[in-house]
Every structure is written in C-alpha cells, then in structure tokens.
C-alpha cells in the first residue's frame, strides 16, 4: 500500500493553505477554493532559474526518501 506525500503551499490568488501531493511539483494546478491556477512549488526549496528541473527533482527524491523511512 503506497501513501501519498504532501507539502503545504499557499494559493497566490486567495491565500489559502493547500495540501499538494509531491507528484504535482512543477506542474500547473488549480486551487479548489478560488479556481486560481499556479505552479506547485515546495516553499522550502523553490527552484532556481539556473537549474529548475535539477533542484526540483532532488527535492522530490528527498521527500520520497523521507516517506520510505516513515
């Protein structure tokens, strides 16, 4: 049985704190409250402009590793 890993991100449109599944990191998502759209980004490790995919993938791997050990 797999359990999904989540992080919390604030919607830039309405300000609500949303639980976002790590599989959506880097993808455009929609707020369930206001329907505003934004890119899912882990606030603890926002991707840099020089290597956005590399930073993002490293963070995903870190979060998945934590989930395996929990």
VEXKOLVEX-497333 format. One record per residue (C-alpha): residue number from 1; residue in three letters; x, y, z. Coordinates in nm, 3 decimals. Example, Ala and Ser with C-alpha at 12.3 -4.5 7.8 and 13.67 -1.06 7.14 Angstrom:
BEGIN
PT  resi  resn       px       py       pz
PT     1   ala    1.230   -0.450    0.780
PT     2   ser    1.367   -0.106    0.714
END
This chain:
BEGIN
PT  resi  resn       px       py       pz
PT     1   unk    0.000    0.000    0.000
PT     2   unk    0.151    0.334   -0.101
PT     3   unk    0.080    0.654    0.083
PT     4   unk    0.100    0.987   -0.094
PT     5   unk    0.343    1.251    0.028
PT     6   unk    0.217    1.608    0.061
PT     7   unk    0.354    1.957    0.120
PT     8   unk    0.170    2.278    0.202
PT     9   unk    0.160    2.570   -0.041
PT    10   unk   -0.031    2.894   -0.020
PT    11   unk   -0.256    2.984   -0.312
PT    12   unk   -0.124    3.311   -0.459
PT    13   unk   -0.479    3.417   -0.552
PT    14   unk   -0.685    3.359   -0.237
PT    15   unk   -0.413    3.293    0.023
PT    16   unk   -0.549    2.959    0.141
PT    17   unk   -0.302    2.695    0.253
PT    18   unk   -0.336    2.387    0.034
PT    19   unk   -0.205    2.033    0.070
PT    20   unk   -0.033    1.947   -0.257
PT    21   unk    0.082    1.596   -0.349
PT    22   unk    0.455    1.583   -0.437
PT    23   unk    0.371    1.424   -0.772
PT    24   unk    0.237    1.767   -0.879
PT    25   unk    0.563    1.953   -0.811
PT    26   unk    0.649    2.172   -1.108
PT    27   unk    0.304    2.131   -1.266
PT    28   unk    0.026    2.387   -1.301
PT    29   unk   -0.252    2.314   -1.053
PT    30   unk   -0.583    2.477   -0.962
PT    31   unk   -0.695    2.594   -0.617
PT    32   unk   -1.005    2.404   -0.509
PT    33   unk   -1.141    2.714   -0.333
PT    34   unk   -1.100    3.002   -0.581
PT    35   unk   -1.008    2.813   -0.901
PT    36   unk   -0.690    3.020   -0.936
PT    37   unk   -0.408    2.843   -1.119
PT    38   unk   -0.042    2.835   -1.020
PT    39   unk    0.266    2.615   -1.038
PT    40   unk    0.311    2.372   -0.748
PT    41   unk    0.638    2.458   -0.574
PT    42   unk    0.773    2.337   -0.243
PT    43   unk    0.824    2.659   -0.043
PT    44   unk    1.120    2.502    0.144
PT    45   unk    1.311    2.463   -0.179
PT    46   unk    1.194    2.690   -0.461
PT    47   unk    1.368    2.602   -0.786
PT    48   unk    1.638    2.836   -0.905
PT    49   unk    1.637    2.985   -1.254
PT    50   unk    1.969    2.828   -1.342
PT    51   unk    1.868    2.465   -1.278
PT    52   unk    1.493    2.445   -1.205
PT    53   unk    1.446    2.080   -1.304
PT    54   unk    1.756    1.957   -1.121
PT    55   unk    1.662    2.131   -0.797
PT    56   unk    1.304    2.015   -0.827
PT    57   unk    1.397    1.653   -0.889
PT    58   unk    1.641    1.648   -0.597
PT    59   unk    1.367    1.780   -0.366
PT    60   unk    1.121    1.517   -0.491
PT    61   unk    1.378    1.245   -0.422
PT    62   unk    1.437    1.384   -0.069
PT    63   unk    1.064    1.385    0.008
PT    64   unk    1.016    1.035   -0.129
PT    65   unk    1.310    0.906    0.074
PT    66   unk    1.160    1.052    0.391
PT    67   unk    0.830    0.877    0.310
PT    68   unk    1.001    0.540    0.269
PT    69   unk    1.160    0.568    0.613
PT    70   unk    0.846    0.683    0.794
END
